[in-house]
């Protein structure tokens, strides 16, 4: 399949190029950027020298549709929606890595993203691409989930769909490496602010909150809100999420772990840990795996779920390729069997 990538110079776009170069069924035929057009990809991304040598072109949607079979948008939220309109109008297959098409209610997008939404009829054309849950896609357009949303939803999916939990007890504590903030420098992303430090950000206001709740409500209509906090930790990449949920029933020893293992038994990229074992960031960095460990405290009836993923792979480019595989009818692991960079 011939594909084009728009937004190639951001972290998500860079990761997408690297991963697609390993895909046996994909040929990258064009790369596009607003800010770096006119240069070669090797000038902007020297790490790709001898791997790919294409010019970075301006964004010409008609030319892209003439030459490619699918386009990836790795552009920021607020930018994708403008570029996407031509592809949507032409029914040209597209996978968008931004947040512009994830929320089905325009008012929610405007509230959480502080920007105007696309028209509602465009939003209806997109499938929400939580690849490890969605079995197949009926539409040509996929809204790739956010990184925190991916980890949170995979943490909660077995619980909210199959057990008797207190829906008002859900607490999510997420921690992310600096690459999750993108390439634009801010005062809080300077080395001196991040190194040997940990800081909480976007308390009760993270843009992935409505995305998570939207999907949770599809699984369980009783859920209306969750407590969700995010912190920045001094690592380059990776997300570490600890989720707490109170059960209404008393579980037998090992029953919760068995629930997760059964739920994800056919999922290649979700690895449930052995009882008493909990994942670390290093065991998933550089891979498309999401690793989950589960604990249950019978004294408090609290279920604790520990989830780790690479925000640039499973949380962005890797999941986008997993979605491409599903859209094309290929095995979902095709081109994604990467060993984590443990050292």
C-alpha positions as CSV (number, residue, x, y, z in Angstrom):
1,X,0.0,0.0,0.0
2,X,1.3,3.4,-0.9
3,X,1.0,6.0,1.9
4,X,1.7,9.6,2.5
5,X,2.5,11.3,5.9
6,X,1.6,14.8,6.7
7,X,3.4,16.3,9.7
8,X,6.5,14.3,9.4
9,X,8.8,16.5,11.6
10,X,6.9,16.1,14.9
11,X,7.6,13.3,17.3
12,X,4.6,11.2,16.2
13,X,5.4,11.7,12.5
14,X,9.1,10.8,13.0
15,X,8.1,7.6,14.8
16,X,5.6,6.8,12.1
17,X,8.3,7.0,9.4
18,X,10.6,4.7,11.3
19,X,8.0,2.1,11.9
20,X,6.5,2.2,8.4
21,X,10.0,1.6,7.0
22,X,9.8,-1.9,8.6
23,X,6.3,-2.7,7.3
24,X,6.5,-5.3,4.5
25,X,3.2,-4.1,2.8
26,X,3.7,-0.4,3.0
27,X,5.6,2.1,0.7
28,X,6.0,5.7,1.9
29,X,5.7,7.7,-1.3
30,X,5.6,11.2,0.0
31,X,6.3,13.3,3.2
32,X,4.7,16.6,3.9
33,X,5.2,19.5,6.3
34,X,4.1,23.1,6.6
35,X,7.3,24.3,8.3
36,X,10.0,22.2,6.6
37,X,8.8,21.9,3.0
38,X,11.6,22.3,0.4
39,X,14.1,20.3,2.4
40,X,14.9,16.6,2.2
41,X,14.0,14.4,5.1
42,X,17.7,13.7,5.7
43,X,18.3,17.4,6.3
44,X,15.6,17.6,8.9
45,X,15.9,14.1,10.4
46,X,19.5,13.0,9.9
47,X,18.9,9.8,11.8
48,X,17.0,8.6,8.7
49,X,20.0,8.9,6.3
50,X,20.4,5.9,4.1
51,X,17.0,4.7,5.3
52,X,14.7,7.0,3.3
53,X,15.6,9.9,1.0
54,X,12.5,11.8,0.0
55,X,11.9,15.6,-0.3
56,X,9.6,17.1,2.3
57,X,6.8,18.6,0.2
58,X,4.1,21.2,0.8
59,X,0.6,19.9,1.6
60,X,-1.1,19.4,-1.8
61,X,-4.1,17.2,-1.0
62,X,-5.0,16.6,-4.7
63,X,-1.5,15.4,-5.4
64,X,-1.5,13.2,-2.4
65,X,-4.8,11.6,-3.4
66,X,-3.5,11.1,-6.9
67,X,-0.4,9.1,-5.8
68,X,-1.2,7.5,-2.5
69,X,-3.8,5.0,-1.3
70,X,-4.0,6.3,2.3
71,X,-2.8,9.3,4.3
72,X,-1.6,9.7,7.9
73,X,-2.1,13.0,9.6
74,X,0.5,13.4,12.3
75,X,-0.3,17.1,12.7
76,X,-1.3,18.8,16.0
77,X,-4.9,19.1,17.1
78,X,-6.4,22.2,15.5
79,X,-4.4,21.7,12.4
80,X,-5.6,18.3,11.3
81,X,-9.2,19.3,11.0
82,X,-8.3,21.9,8.3
83,X,-6.2,19.6,6.3
84,X,-8.6,16.7,6.6
85,X,-11.6,18.3,4.9
86,X,-10.4,17.6,1.4
87,X,-9.8,13.9,2.1
88,X,-13.1,13.6,3.9
89,X,-15.0,15.2,1.0
90,X,-13.2,12.8,-1.5
91,X,-13.8,9.7,0.8
92,X,-10.0,9.2,0.7
93,X,-8.8,6.8,3.5
94,X,-7.2,8.6,6.4
95,X,-5.8,7.9,9.9
96,X,-5.6,11.0,12.1
97,X,-3.2,11.0,15.1
98,X,-4.6,14.3,16.5
99,X,-7.5,14.8,18.8
100,X,-9.7,16.6,16.2
101,X,-12.0,13.7,15.4
102,X,-12.1,11.7,18.6
103,X,-14.9,13.4,20.3
104,X,-18.4,12.9,18.8
105,X,-19.9,16.1,20.4
106,X,-18.5,19.4,19.0
107,X,-19.3,21.2,22.3
108,X,-17.0,18.8,24.1
109,X,-14.1,19.4,21.7
110,X,-14.5,23.2,22.1
111,X,-14.6,22.9,25.9
112,X,-11.6,20.7,26.3
113,X,-9.4,21.7,23.3
114,X,-10.3,25.4,23.5
115,X,-10.8,25.5,19.7
116,X,-13.6,25.4,17.2
117,X,-14.8,21.9,16.2
118,X,-15.3,20.5,12.7
119,X,-18.9,20.1,11.6
120,X,-20.7,17.2,13.3
121,X,-21.4,15.3,10.0
122,X,-17.6,15.0,9.6
123,X,-17.2,13.6,13.1
124,X,-19.7,10.9,12.3
125,X,-17.6,9.6,9.5
126,X,-14.8,8.5,11.8
127,X,-14.3,5.3,13.7
128,X,-12.6,5.7,17.1
129,X,-9.5,3.5,16.7
130,X,-8.8,1.8,20.0
131,X,-7.1,-1.0,18.1
132,X,-6.9,-3.6,20.9
133,X,-10.6,-3.5,21.5
134,X,-12.0,-2.7,18.0
135,X,-12.2,-5.9,15.9
136,X,-12.9,-4.2,12.5
137,X,-13.7,-0.9,10.9
138,X,-16.7,0.0,8.8
139,X,-15.4,3.5,7.8
140,X,-12.5,4.9,5.8
141,X,-11.5,7.3,8.5
142,X,-9.9,6.5,11.8
143,X,-9.4,8.8,14.8
144,X,-6.3,7.4,16.6
145,X,-6.7,7.5,20.4
146,X,-4.7,9.7,22.6
147,X,-1.8,8.1,24.6
148,X,-3.3,8.6,28.1
149,X,-6.7,7.5,26.8
150,X,-5.2,4.3,25.3
151,X,-3.6,3.2,28.6
152,X,-6.6,4.2,30.7
153,X,-9.2,2.5,28.5
154,X,-7.2,-0.7,28.3
155,X,-6.8,-0.6,32.1
156,X,-10.6,-0.3,32.6
157,X,-12.1,-2.2,29.8
158,X,-12.3,-5.6,31.5
159,X,-13.7,-4.0,34.7
160,X,-16.4,-1.7,33.5
161,X,-17.8,-4.3,31.0
162,X,-17.8,-7.4,33.1
163,X,-17.8,-6.8,36.8
164,X,-20.0,-5.2,39.4
165,X,-17.9,-2.1,40.3
166,X,-18.6,1.2,42.0
167,X,-18.7,3.5,39.0
168,X,-18.1,6.6,41.2
169,X,-14.8,5.2,42.5
170,X,-12.6,5.3,39.4
171,X,-9.3,7.1,40.0
172,X,-6.6,7.3,37.4
173,X,-3.1,8.5,38.2
174,X,-1.0,8.9,35.0
175,X,2.6,9.8,34.6
176,X,4.3,10.6,31.3
177,X,7.7,11.3,29.8
178,X,8.5,14.6,28.2
179,X,8.0,13.5,24.6
180,X,4.3,13.4,25.3
181,X,4.3,17.2,25.3
182,X,5.5,17.5,21.7
183,X,8.4,19.4,20.3
184,X,7.4,23.0,21.1
185,X,9.4,24.2,24.1
186,X,7.7,25.7,27.1
187,X,9.0,26.9,30.5
188,X,8.0,23.7,32.2
189,X,9.7,21.5,29.5
190,X,13.2,23.0,29.9
191,X,15.8,20.4,31.1
192,X,16.3,22.3,34.4
193,X,12.6,22.1,35.1
194,X,12.2,18.4,34.2
195,X,15.5,16.8,35.3
196,X,15.4,15.2,38.8
197,X,11.8,16.5,39.2
198,X,8.2,15.5,39.0
199,X,5.3,17.9,38.5
200,X,1.6,17.6,38.1
201,X,-0.1,19.3,35.2
202,X,-3.6,19.9,33.7
203,X,-5.3,18.9,37.0
204,X,-8.9,17.9,36.1
205,X,-8.4,19.6,32.7
206,X,-6.5,17.1,30.5
207,X,-8.0,16.9,27.0
208,X,-8.0,13.1,27.1
209,X,-10.6,13.1,29.9
210,X,-13.7,13.5,27.7
211,X,-12.3,10.9,25.2
212,X,-12.0,8.4,28.0
213,X,-15.4,9.1,29.4
214,X,-17.0,8.9,25.9
215,X,-15.7,5.4,25.5
216,X,-16.4,4.3,29.0
217,X,-20.0,5.3,28.6
218,X,-20.3,3.1,25.6
219,X,-19.3,0.2,27.7
220,X,-21.2,1.2,30.9
221,X,-23.9,3.9,30.7
222,X,-23.7,4.4,34.5
223,X,-20.3,6.1,34.3
224,X,-20.5,9.9,34.1
225,X,-17.1,11.0,35.4
226,X,-13.7,9.8,36.6
227,X,-10.9,11.3,38.7
228,X,-8.0,11.8,36.4
229,X,-4.6,13.4,37.1
230,X,-1.4,13.6,35.0
231,X,2.2,14.2,36.1
232,X,5.4,14.8,34.2
233,X,8.3,12.5,35.1
234,X,12.0,12.9,34.0
235,X,12.1,10.3,31.2
236,X,12.1,10.8,27.5
237,X,9.2,8.5,26.6
238,X,6.7,6.2,28.3
239,X,3.4,6.4,30.2
240,X,2.9,4.8,33.7
241,X,-0.8,4.6,34.8
242,X,-2.1,3.5,38.1
243,X,-5.8,3.0,38.2
244,X,-8.0,2.4,41.3
245,X,-11.5,1.0,41.2
246,X,-13.7,-0.2,44.1
247,X,-15.7,-3.4,43.7
248,X,-19.1,-4.0,45.1
249,X,-18.4,-7.7,45.6
250,X,-15.7,-9.6,47.3
251,X,-13.4,-11.4,44.9
252,X,-11.6,-14.7,45.5
253,X,-7.8,-14.9,45.4
254,X,-6.6,-14.6,41.8
255,X,-10.1,-13.9,40.4
256,X,-9.3,-10.3,39.2
257,X,-6.1,-11.4,37.5
258,X,-8.0,-14.2,35.7
259,X,-10.6,-11.7,34.5
260,X,-7.9,-9.6,32.8
261,X,-6.1,-12.6,31.4
262,X,-9.3,-14.0,29.9
263,X,-10.4,-10.6,28.5
264,X,-7.1,-10.1,26.7
265,X,-6.2,-13.7,25.9
266,X,-6.6,-13.1,22.1
267,X,-4.9,-9.7,22.1
268,X,-1.3,-9.8,20.8
269,X,-0.2,-6.4,22.0
270,X,-1.7,-6.5,25.6
271,X,0.4,-8.5,27.9
272,X,-1.1,-9.3,31.4
273,X,1.5,-9.9,34.0
274,X,1.7,-12.9,36.3
275,X,0.0,-12.6,39.7
276,X,2.1,-10.4,42.0
277,X,4.1,-9.0,39.1
278,X,3.8,-5.4,37.9
279,X,5.2,-3.8,34.8
280,X,7.9,-1.2,34.4
281,X,8.4,1.3,31.7
282,X,11.5,-0.2,30.3
283,X,9.8,-3.5,29.3
284,X,7.6,-1.6,26.7
285,X,9.7,1.3,25.5
286,X,10.2,1.2,21.7
287,X,7.4,-1.4,21.3
288,X,3.7,-1.5,20.6
289,X,3.0,-3.5,23.7
290,X,0.8,-2.4,26.6
291,X,1.7,-4.3,29.7
292,X,-0.8,-4.6,32.6
293,X,-0.5,-5.8,36.2
294,X,-3.4,-6.2,38.5
295,X,-3.8,-6.4,42.3
296,X,-6.9,-6.8,44.6
297,X,-7.1,-5.8,48.3
298,X,-9.9,-7.8,49.9
299,X,-9.8,-5.5,53.0
300,X,-10.7,-2.4,51.0
301,X,-12.2,-4.1,47.9
302,X,-9.9,-1.9,45.8
303,X,-8.7,-3.2,42.5
304,X,-5.4,-1.6,41.4
305,X,-4.4,-1.8,37.7
306,X,-0.8,-0.8,36.7
307,X,-0.4,-0.1,33.0
308,X,2.6,0.9,31.0
309,X,3.0,1.8,27.3
310,X,5.3,3.8,25.0
311,X,3.4,7.1,24.3
312,X,5.0,7.4,20.8
313,X,4.4,3.9,19.7
314,X,1.3,2.3,21.3
315,X,0.1,5.8,22.3
316,X,0.5,7.2,18.7
317,X,2.4,5.8,15.7
318,X,2.3,2.1,16.6
319,X,-1.4,2.1,17.2
320,X,-1.9,4.0,14.0
321,X,-0.2,1.2,12.1
322,X,-2.1,-1.4,14.0
323,X,-5.2,0.4,12.8
324,X,-3.9,0.5,9.3
325,X,-3.4,-3.3,9.5
326,X,-7.0,-3.8,10.6
327,X,-8.3,-1.4,7.9
328,X,-6.4,-3.3,5.2
329,X,-7.3,-6.7,6.5
330,X,-3.7,-7.6,7.4
331,X,-2.6,-9.3,10.7
332,X,-2.6,-6.6,13.3
333,X,1.0,-7.3,14.3
334,X,2.3,-7.0,10.8
335,X,5.4,-4.6,10.8
336,X,5.0,-4.1,14.6
337,X,7.0,-7.0,16.1
338,X,9.6,-4.8,17.7
339,X,11.6,-5.9,20.8
340,X,11.4,-3.3,23.6
341,X,14.6,-1.2,24.2
342,X,15.1,-2.5,27.7
343,X,18.7,-1.2,27.9
